[in-house]
Amino acid sequence: MGSHTTVLCYMNGEIIDRPNGVCYSCPPKKAILISNIKTYDELETNICHALSIDRTCIKLRMIFRYPICVANGSINYEQVPIGDDGDVRVMFNAVTQSSPRSTIEMYLETSPRDHQSVSISYTRPMHVEVAGPSMQMKEENTSPLGSNSATSPRIVHSYDDNVELKIGMNLKTVTDSVMMAAKNFVDIPAGNDDADVKLFDEDEDNEDDEDNVDTDSPTKEVTSLGGEHEVSSLMSKELNWDAINARCAKTLTTCSGLWSESNDLFKGLRFKSKADLQYAVKRYLIHKNQQMIVTESEPNLWAVKCRKWNEGCKWRLRACRLKTHDMFEITKYTNSHTCVYPKLSEDHSQLDSTLIAREIQNVVQRDPNISIAALHQIVKGKFGYDVHYRKVWEARKKAIERVFGDWDESYHLLPKWMNILKITNPGTKVDWKTSTIGGSHDNVRLIRVFWAFGASIEGFKHCRPLIQIDAIFLYGKYKGKLLIATSMDANDNIFPLAFAIVEEESVDSWSWFLTAIRTHVTQREGICLISNCHVGIDEAVKDPRVGWNPPHAHHRYCLRHVANNFYEKYKNKVLKDLVYKAGCQHQSRKFQRCMEELNQLEDKCVGWFAKLDMKKWTQAYDAGYRYGLMTTNVDECINKVLKGAQMLPITAVVQMIFYHCVDYYEIRRAEIQAQIVNGGKYTAHAINKVANYEAKASGHMVAIFDKRNEVFEVSTNVHGSHINKGKNKQIVKLKEGTCTCNKWQSFGIPCSHVLAVCTYAKIDGWELVDKYYKLDAYESCYTPQFNPIPHEAYWPTFDFPVVHSNPTLLRRKGRPRLSTIRNEIGQRESSGKIWCGICKQEGHNRRKCPTKVKR
C-alpha cells in the first residue's frame, strides 16, 4: 500500500447488474491519486477533500467494485461496502492481484448527517491571562452543542486596569484553536486568505436595504452577573478576527451541507451546480403551490422572488458561487410565503420541461421509446398537475440527452467506440463512408457506417443459409435509416447479423450495405436473401458487382410486403388475405386454386402479379431456398434487439444494440443448456414440428412402388369433419429427398408422409432432419462470446478524423411526423366506410356534418 493507487470515484448514478457482475451507470466523477493509506479514516478524509465533501454534515458511504477471477479466466465483479480498516486492507490486496493493477473503482453515496450528534471539540484547552483590561478564557467543558449552561463551555472575564497584556500561549495557537472549533461545521481551506469568501456576489446594490444591514452584532459576552458588554482588548485587536468571522460567521450553523432531495431550503445550503439549485427551488415551489420570478441570473449568481412580491409577499432567495468550496450556496433566504395561490390551474409555471426531464430520466434510460402518454401519467401522479403534451415531449428529448449524451458530441465519440469495440471483440467489422469538410482530412462528415459483431459473424456459420434485410426509421435529432440484416437460428429464433446507419434507402445505400455483408460477414454460396419490394434492393441484387445475384444468392420477397402493396392498389382486405394465403401454399395445385378464386372476385387484379417473379413471392415455386420463412420478421428484431434504439444519439444506438445482443445471447445460452441437460439432440422447434407430423402420419396408408430407389405412395384419410380435405395421394422419394406435398423440401424437416414411410420401412425419421436443426448447431450459433467494453479512460488513442453530423439530415424542431412507407408491415387498413366524429353517422366526415354548428 506504499505505492500510488488511483481511485476512480463514481457518484450520482446507480449500480447495475451485467452478465459479468456489477458496474456503474455513469462515468467516474473524479480520479484521485492516493498513497500510504492504511485506515478507513484516512481513505475517507482523502476522498472527501478531493470531492469538496463536508464530513461534518455529509455522511459518505463507499462501495468497492470487487474483481473476482472465475474458472474460464474472465473477471466478474461484486459490490463490497467499505466500512472499517479491515475492509480497506482487503480492498488494497484485491487491486494488487487484478488488472488493471493499482486501480480502485469506488461508488460513493452521500446522505446528510444527524446534526444533533455534532459537537465542538478543541484540540487543547485554551488559557489566556491578560493584565490591564484583562480577560481570562477557560474551557470548562467541551460538551455537545446545544446542551444547558451548566455543562457548556464558559468564558469568564476579569479586569485589571494596572497591568499590561500577558498571554499564556502565542497568538497563532489561539487562532488555530478558534479555527478548529469552526472547522466542525464548515470546510476551511488551507492558508490565511483574508479576502471575503464571496467570489461572485460583489454587487448587491439592487437588494432591499434590509439585506445590506449587517445582522451580526458586535461580539458581546455575558458575565457571571448577567450583564452584557463588548469585548475590547489588545488581544482581540491582534487576532485576525475579520478573517475568522468571514469564514465561519455565516456557516456556524447545523443547517449546512450539500443539498439532497430530502432537504428543505435554508440559508447556507450548498449545491454542486446552478442546475441543481434551480431544480431544488422549482421542486420546492411546486410542492408549496407557489410561483416565482427570476430577478437576477448570471453564470455564478441566481436570485428569485415571489411572483406576488408587489402584493406584499416577501419570499425571496439569492444564491451565488463561493470560492471557499466552488459551489452554489444560498446566501440570503426569506422562508415564509404570505401569499396564497388557489390550485385551479392544471399546470404550473415551474413544472417546465427541464425539471420534468430530470424526474423522468431513469424511466427513459430503461425504455427510451416509452410513450408520451405513459410519461404524462408519471408526471401527473408525482406532482398532481396535468401538464401539456408538448412539454412532456420536450422533456423526453432532454432526458435522452441527459442519459445518452448530446447528439453532435455522439458523432465525435463514434470512431473511438467502434475502435474499442473491434479491439475488445475480435472479428468485429466496421466500414465507413465519409466526406471531407472544407477539403481538410482532419474533419469529415458521416455519410454511412456499417458494423457486424465478431460473435455474430462466427455464429452465422451454423445458421441456415438465410438472410433477411429491412430498414427502420431513426427518430432522433437527425433523420436517417437503420439497415438490418438477420438470420434464423436452429430453434427458429431471430439471429442478429449486421447493421448500418445510412442517410436514406436508395440503390446506392443498399448496394453499399449488401457489398459490406458479402465482404465482411459471409462468402457462403446459395444464400436466400429475403427483403421487401424496395426498388433499391431489386437494383442492388441485380448488380453482379454486389454479389447477390444467382447462383451466389437467391432473392425472395417478404410475402407480407407483397400483400400490403397489393392492398394499396385494390383496397380490399378480403383480396389481400387471399393473396397471402396463395403465397403460403406449398403445392402448385393449391396455389392455382387460390389464384382462380382471386380472379373470380376481381378479374383485373390477377394481372397485377405479372410484374412479379413467381418464385420470389410464392412457397410453391421457391425450390426450398427460404426454409418456409415467408416474412422478414422485422417486428421480432425490433422487440428483441433494437428496442429503444431509434430515439437515441448515434453512438448510443450502437451501444444499445451491442448490449441487447449480449443479453440476447445469454438468454439463448440458458435455453440451450436446459435442453442439453434434458438429453435433447434436436431443437424444440424441430421436435414440435415432427410431433405434429407424427400425429398426422398415424392415419396415412403407405404403398411401396420401387424398393431399390425407395419410391413410395402415401394416401391420406379424410381430414376430420372436413369432407373436402384428405383423400390425397403424395409421392415420396427418399433417395431424392422429395415429397410431392413440398413441405419436406420447404422446411428441411420430414413431413407426415415421409414419417409414415419411415415407420413402414423401419427407418429413423430423425436422420432425415436437416443438420441446421440439431442442438449442437444451435449451441454453436451462440458459443462465440461478447467481451465487455472497458471504461473510456483505458481506451487507446485512435488516429481517425473528427466525425461530424450531416446537417442536411437535421430534423425540424417539434414532434416528428410518423413516417411510413407503402409496403410497411402492419399499416392501418381502411374499412372502406366514412364515419362522422360529431354525429357518429356513416357517409360523411366532421367537416361536412349537417349538425355542425356554423360560426
N, C-alpha and C positions, 0 to 999 in steps of 0.2 A: 504493500500500500504506500510505499515511499515514492513510487514513480507517479507521473502525472496521469490523471484519468479524466476523460471527457464525459460529462453528464448532459445528455440531451433531455431537456425539460419540456414536457407536453402539458398544456393546460387548455381549458375552455373547450374541450371536446368530449369524447366518450370512448370507453374501452369496448371494442367489438371483437367478436369471435370469428376466426377464419379457420380453414382446414388445417393450417399449420399452427394454430393456437391463437392467443390474443394479440391484437395490435391496436393502434390508436387511429382515430378517425381524422386527426388533424396533424399538420407538420409541427415540429418542435418550436416552441416559443423562444427558446434561448439555449445556446450551448455554453456550458460552464466548464472551465478547466480547474481541477482541484488536485491537491496532493497532501499527503500526510494526514489523511482523515482516518481517525480510529474510533470515534464515538458518534452516536446518533446526534448529540447536541451540536457537535462541530459540523456535521453534514447539513443539519437544518439551518444553522447560522449562515453557512456559505450560500445556500440556495436562496434563503430569504434576502440576504444582502444583494445578491445578483439580480433578483427579480423585484426589488424595492417592496418587499412584503414586511409590514409592521408586525413583528411576532407578538407584541403585547396585545394586539387587537385581533389578529388573524391567526387562526389555527390551521396548520399545514398538515395534510395527510399525503404520504408518499407511497406510491405503488410501483414496485420494480417489475420490469418485463424480464422474467427469469428464463434463460435459454436451457432447454433440455435436449440432449442428443438422443435420438431414437435409433432403433435397430438398423434401419436402412441407411444410416449416415446423415439423414436430414435433421433439421433442428425444429423442435416445437417450442412454443413459448407459453408460460403460465404467469399469472399475476400474483405477486407476493408482496403483501403490505410490509413496510419497513417501520418498526415501532420501537426498537431498542438497539443497544450496542451489538448484541448477538446477530440481529438481522443485518446490520451493516457489515459485519465480518463475513457472513455468508454471501452477501451481495458482491463484495470485492473479490472473494475467492471464485465466484462463478464467472465473473468477467475476465479473469486471467486465464480461464480454461476454454473460452469460447471465442468465436470470430464474429465481428472484429474485436480484437483484444483492446483492453483498456477503454471500453466504451460502455456506458450505462444508459439505458433508456428508462426514463422515470416519468410516470404520470402523476401530476400534482393536483390535489383538490384543496380548496380553501373554504373555510367557514368562520364566522365571527366567534370570538371567544366570549365566555361568560365574564363580563366586566366586573362583576361583584367580587371575583376572586383576585383581581389585580391589586397589588399593594405597592406602596412606596418603600423601597429598601435602600438605605445609604450604604456605601461601601465601608465607611468608617464613621464613628461618632464625631460630630463637629464640636469644637470647644474654642470659643473666641473670647478673649478678655480684652476690654477696652478701657483705657484710662482717659480722664477728661470727661466729655459727654460719652459715656461708655455704654456698651451693650454686651451682654453675655448670651450666647446662643448655645443651648444644651439640648441634645437629643435625648429626651427622657424615654421615648418608646418608639418603635417602628411598626406599630400595628397597622392593619389594613385601613385603606382609605374609607372614610365613612363611619368609623367607629366613634364612640362617645368621647367626650373631652377628658374623661378620667384615664383613658388608655391611649389617647392620641399624643403625637409629639407636641411638646410645649416649648415655646420660646420665651424666656424670662429676661427682662431688661432691667439694668440698674445704671444709674448715672452718677458720675463724679466729675465736678467742674474743674478740679485742681490737678488732674493727672492727664498725661498725654497718651496717645494711641499705643497700645501694646497688643500684638497679635500672636496668639499661641501657635498658629500654623500659617504658612505662606498663603498669599492671595490665590495662587494657582490651585492649591488644594481645595480652598473654599469654592472657587468657581467650578472645579471638577465635580465637587460633591453636589452642588446645585444642579449642574447639568446631568448628573447621574439620576437624580430624582426625576427630572423632566423626561429622561430617556425611557422611563417606564410607560410613557404614553405616546411618544412621537419618535419617528426616525430622525436622528440628528446626524448630519453628515460630518465627516472629519474636517478639522480645520476650525478657524475662528473668524469666519466671514461675518463682518459686522453689518453687511448691507441688508436692506429689507428683503424679506423672503419672497415677496410678490414679484415675479418676473414680468408678468404681462398685464398687471392690473394697476398701472400707474395713474391713469386718469379716471377719476370718479366724480368729476365736476357735475355730471348730469344727474347724479343721485340726489335724493332729498337731503335737506340739512341735517336731519336726524341721523343719517348714515355717516356724516362726516364728524360727528361728535365722538370723541374717544370715550367709550363706555368703561374702560379700565381706569378706576380711580387710583390716586397716588397710593403707594404702599403704606398701609396702616396696620398696626398691631394692637391687640387687646392686652392690656396689663392685667395683673392679678387683681387689681381693684375694679376692673370692669371698664376703665376709661379707654379712650381711643386717641392715638396721636400718630403723627407721621414720623417714620424712622429717618433720621438725618445724622449721618456720622461720616467720618473720614473714610471708613472702610467702604461705605456704600458709594462714595464718590470714586474710589479707586477701582472697585469691581466694575466690570463692564456689564452693568445691568441692562442696558439697551439691547445688547446682542442677545443676552439670555432671554429677556422678555419677548424680543422679536421672534425667537424660535419657539418658545413654549407657552407664551401667554394665551394664545388662541387655541392651542391644542391640548392644554392640560384639562382634558375632559374625557370621561369614559365614552362619549359618543363620537368616536373617531374610528377610522379604518376604511378598508375598501368596501365598496358597495356590493351587495349581493341581492338577489330578488326578494329575499326575506326582510331586507332593510326598509325602514321608513326613511323619509328625508329629514336631515338635520344639518345644522351648521357644522362644518368640519368633515363631512362625508366626502370620500375621495372616489374618483372614477378613473379608470385606465385611459379612457378616451372621451372625446366630446360626444361621440355617438352613444356611448354608454350613459353619459349624463342625460342626453336628450331622451333616450329610451326610458330611463328611470322616471324622469319628470312627467313624461306623457302617460306612462302607466299609472302614476300616482293620481294625475288629474282625471283620467278615465274612471279610475276606481272611486274617486270622490265626486264624480259628475260635475267637474268644474272646467272652465275654459281659460286659456291664457293667450297672451300676445307677446311676441319677442320684441324687446326694446333695444337690445344690442346683440350683435352676432359677428364675431371675428374668429380667426383660426384658434386663438387662445383665450377667448372670452365669450361668455354667453350669459345673457340676463333676460329674464322674463317677468311679467307681472300679470295679475288677474285681468281678464277682459273687462270686468266691471270696475276697474280702478277708478274711473271718473265718477262712479256711483258710490264711492266710499270704501270699497274693499281694499285692504292694504296688503294682501298676499303678494309676495314677490320673492324672487330667488336670483342670486348672482353667483356665478362660479367662474374661476379662471385657472389657468395652469400655473402651478407654483414650482419654482426651480429647486426647492428642497427635495422634492420627490418626483418632479416631472410628470405630475398627474393633475387632472382637474379636481378642484376642491371647492365645495360650497363655502363661500366666504361671507355671504350675507343671506339671511333667510328669515322671512316673516311667515310663521307657520299657519296662522289662523285665517280662514276664509270667513268673511261676514256676509257674503252674498249667497243667494240660493238660485239654482237652476232647476226648474221643473223638468223632469225627464220625459219630455214629449217628443223629442227628435228621435228618429230611427237611427241616426248616425251621430258620430262625434268627431269634431274637427281635429282632435289629437290622435284619433284612430286612423292614421294615414297608412299608405302602402308600405312605407319603410318600417313602421312598427309591426304591421301585420306580417311582413316578410320575416322579421326576427322571430315572431311567435310560431310561424309555420315551417321554419327551415328544417326542423328534424323530420317532420312529416314529408316534406318534399324530398329530403335526402333518401328516405326509404322508398318513395314512389314519385319520381319526377313527373309522371303522367297523371297524377291524381287530378280529378275533375275540379273545376272551379266551384261547382255546387257542393262538393264534399268539403272543400276548404271554407266555403262560406258558412256551412253549418258548424265547423270547428270554431271559427271566429265568433259566431253568434253565441255558441254555447259558452265560450270563455269570457266574453265581455258583455253580452246581453244586447249588443247593437246589431241592427240589420244593415250592414254596410253595402255599398253599391257593388254590382258585379264587376265593373271596370276596375275598381280599386283592388279587389281580390286578384284580378287578372294581373295587374301590375305588380302586386305583392308576390305572386308566384314567380314572376320573371326575375324580380330582385332576389328572391330566396334562392333560385337556381344559381344566380351569380355568386351569392354568399357561400353556397355549399360547394359548387363545382368550378368556380373561378370565372374570370372575365372572358368574354368570347374572343376578343382580339389577342389577349395575352395567351390564350389557349393555342392559338396558331403558332406563337413563338415556341411554346413548350413541346409541340407535337414531334419535331425531329428528335429531341432528346429522349422523349418517351419511347418512340419507335426504336431508337438505338439501344436503350437499356433492355427493351423487350427482346430484341434479337440476341443480345449478349446473354441474358439470363435464360432464355428459352431457345436453345439451339434448333436450327431448322426453320425458324420463323422467317418468312419472306415479306419484304416491303418494297414497293415500287412507287416512284414519284413522277408526277408530271407538273412542272412549274414553268413560269415565265419570269424573266428578269424585269426589274423595276428601274427605269431610267438608265438602262444599259449597264448597270452595276450587277456583278455576280454575287455581291455580298448580301443583297436583299432580293428575294424572289416572291412572287405571288403564286399561291397554291391553286392549281387547276384541278388535279386529281391525286388521290393517294389510294394505293391498294395494299392490303395486308392479309396474310394467312398464317395462322399459328402453326408452329412446328408439330405440336401434338395432333392437330387436325390433319395435316398433310400425311403424317405417318399412319394415322388411324384409317384414313380413306383407302389405303391399300387393301383393307379387309372388308370394305363395304361392297355392295353390289355396284356394278359399273353404271352408275346412275347419278346425274347431277341435275338439280333444279335451280333455276335462276329467276330472280324477280327484283323489284325495286320498290322502296318505300320513300315517302317524303320526309324531309327534315324540317322541323317546325321551330327552330331556334332563331337567333338574330339574323343568321344568314340562310338563304334558301339553298337547296341542293337536294340530291338524291343519294340514298344509301343502297348500293347494289349488293345483293346477297347471293351466295352460291351454297347450296346444301345438298346432302345426300341422305340415304336411309340406311340405318344400321341393321343388324341381323334380326332385331326384335321389332322392326318397322317403326323405329323412333327417328325423329329428325336428327341429322348429323351435321353440325355447323362446319363449313369448309373454308370459305373465303369471303372477304368483304372489300368494298371500295366506296369512297365518297367522291362523287362527281358533281359537275355543275348542272347536268341535265341528262335525260335519256335521249340518245341520238345514235346514229350509225357509228360515229367516231368513238363515243364513250363506251358503247357495248363492244365494239371491236377491240378497244384497248383492254377492257376487263376480261374478255374471253381469251385474248392473247396472253394476258398475265397468268390466267389459270393454266393454260396449256404450257406455259414456260416454267412457272414456279411450283405448280401444285401437282399436276399429273400428266403423264405421257401415255396413259393407257389407251389402247385402241378399242373401237367399238362401243364407246360410252354413249348412253342415251341422254340427250340434253332436252329437258322439259322446260318450257317457258310459256309466256303469254304470246299474243299475236302482234307484239310491237314491231313496227316496220324496221326499227333499228336493229333488232335482234335478227330478223329474217335476212337483212342485207349483210350483217356481220357473219352469219353462219354460211352464207353462200360464198363469201370471200375465201379462196383457198389459202391465202396467207395467214388467216386467223387460225386455221387448223381444226375446224369443227364441221367440215363437210364430209360426206361419205367417201371412203369407208372408215375414216378416223372417228367419226361420230354419227349419230342418227338423231336428227332433230324431231321433237314431238311437241304438240301444243297442249297446254292445260285445258282440259275439257270444260271447266267451269268458265274460263275466259271466253271460249268459243260460244258457249250457251249465252253468256251475257252480251256478247257482240250481236248474236242473232236477235236477242230480245230488244236491243237498241233499234234494230231495223223494223221489227214487226209488232213490238209492244203487246205481246200475248204470252202470258205466263204458262198456259197450257201447252203451247207450241214449244216454249223454252224447255219445259220439263221433258217433253218428248224427245227433243234434241239430245238432252243429257242422257236419257235412257238409251237412245240409239248408240251413242258413243261408248257406253259401258258394256254393250253386248259382246260376248266372246265369240259367238258363231255368226258367220256371214248371213245365214238364212234368217236369224233373229234380227240382225241389223236391217236387212232389206224389208222385213215386216214392219219395223218402226218407221222406215222412210216412206213406205206406202201409206201408212196411217197418217203421216205428216202431210203427204201430198193430197190426201182426201180432205183434210181440214183446211189446207191453204195451198192450192196448186202452184202458186207463184213462188213459194218460199224454197222449194227444192232446188231451184236454180241458184239460190244463194250459195250453196255448197260447192258449186262448180269451180269456184276460185280456190278452194281448199284441197290440198293433197289428202286423199282418203286415209293413208296410213299415218298421217300426222295427228289426227284427232279421234280415230276410232281404235278400239281394242281388238276388234275382229281382224283388222288388217295390219296390226302392229308388228307381227312376227316375233313377239315376245321380248322386245328390247326394253320396254318400260316396266317390266315386272309387275304389271297390274296397277301401277300407280298412274292415276288419271289427272291429278291436280298438282300444283306446286307447293301446297301446304304452307303458304306464307304466314297464315294466321298462327299456326303452331310455332313457327320460328320466332315470330314477334313475341308471343307469350312466354316462351321458354328461354330465349337468348337475347332478344332485342328490347324487352320490356323496359320502358323509361328512357331509352337512349335517344329517341327522336327529338327531345326537347333540350338537349344538352349542348354545351360548347364542344368543339371538335375533338379535343384530346379526351374529354370526359366520355365522349361516345366510344372511343377506342377502349378506354379503361373499363367502362361498364360492360361492354361486350366481352372483354377479357375475363373479368371476374364472374360474369354469368356463365361463361363457358367452363370456368374452373368448378363452379358449383354444379353445373350440369353433368360434368364428367364424374364428380363424386357421387351423385345420385345414381348414375348408371352403374358405377362400380359396385355400389351397395346391392343393386338389383342382381347383378351378375353373380356376386359372391353368394347371395341367398339361393340362387338356382344351382350353383355348383355344390353347395352344402347338401342340397336335396338330391344330389346324384343325377342331375339332368345332363343330357348331351345336346339337346336342341333348345332353341329359344321358346319362350311362352307363346309368341306369335305363331310359330310353326306348329307347336303342339296343339293349340286351339284349332287351327285350320285343319289339321289332319284329323282331329277328333270329330269335327263336323262332317268331314267327308266320310269317315268310317261309319258314322251313323246312317248316312245315305246308302253306303255300299252294301249294307246288310240286305237290302231288298233288290239288288241287281242280279241278273242272270248272266252267266258267262259261257260263251261257246268258243272253243279253240279252232282256228282255221289253219294255222301254219305253226306247228310246234317248233320247227327248226329256226324260223325267222321271228318267232314269238309274236304272232298276229292273232288278236282276239276280237270277238264281237260281244258287246255288252248291251243287254236290254234292260231298260228301267221300267219299274212298275208305275201305276197311276199315282200321281202325287197327291196323297191325302184326299181332301174334299174337292180339289180342283180337277174336274174331268178333263179339261183341255191340256193339263200338264202331265208329263210322264209318257210312257209307251214309246220311248225314243230308243234309237239304236246308235251306239258310238263304236268306232273302230279304234282299238288300242294297239300300238306297235311299240313294244318295249325296247327293242334294239334301236329304233329310230328316236325314241323318247317323245312320242306324239300321241295325242288323243284328239279325235275329231271335235270334242267339246271345246278344245283350245285352252282350257284352264291350266293344264299341266305346263304348257309352253308359256303361258302368261305369267304365272307366279313362281315357277320353279319348284312347286310342291305338288306331288301326285294327287290327282282329282279322285272323286269317288269311284269312277270307272276303272282307273288304274289300280286303286286299292282293292277293288273286287277281284281284279285279275291276279294281284299278288296273293290274295287269300286262296284263290283257286289253284295257283301254281306253287303255293307254299314258298313264296319269296318275301323277304323282309322289305316292306314298303318304305321303311326309313332310309334304306340305302339309295332310294331314288330322290330323296330331298336334296335340293341344291346345297352346295358346301357353304354358301353365304348365310344359311340359317342355323349353322351349328354354333353351339355355345362357345367353343374355343375361338371362332371367328368374331363372335360378339365381344368376348373378352379382349381380343387383340385390338379391336377398334379403340378401346379406352385404356389400354395399357400405357401408351405414352403419357408422360407426366407434364403438367404445367408447373413452372417454378415461380416462387414469389418474387416480386419486384422490391429491391431494397429502397431505403429512404433516399431522397434526391441528393442528400449530402454525400452519398457514396457513388453517385453516378460518375463515370469517367467523362472527360471533356470530349466533345464531338464536333469535328470540323464540318459544319454544314451551314449554308446561308441562312440568314434570318428569314423565316417564313411569315408572310403577311396574308391577310384575307383578301378575297376578291371583292372589291367594292361594288361591282355590278350585281352581286348576289345579295346585297344588303336588303333586308326586308323592311317594308314601310312600317312606321310606328302603328301601334294598335293591334287589336286582335286579328290574327291572320285568318283569311277565309279558308274553309276546308277545301282542299284540292282533291278531286277525284278524276281518274282517267276513265275513258269509256268502258274499258274492259275490267274495271276494278271489281274484285270479288266482293260479293255481299252488298252491292249497291242497292239503294232503295228502289223498289219497283212500284210503278203506278197501278192503282186498281182500275184505271180507266174511267172513273167517275169523279165528278167535281162536287165538292160539298162546301156549303157556306159556313164560315166560322161564327156568324152572327145568329142566323135563324136556324142553323143546323139542317137546312133543306138541300136536296140534291138538285143539280142543274145550273148553279151559278156560284160565284165566289163572293167574298166580302165586299169587293169594290162595286159589284153590280147588284147587291142585295136590295130588294124593294123596300125592306123595313128599315134600312139605314137612314138615320137622321141626317138631313141635308143642312149644311151650315150656310 
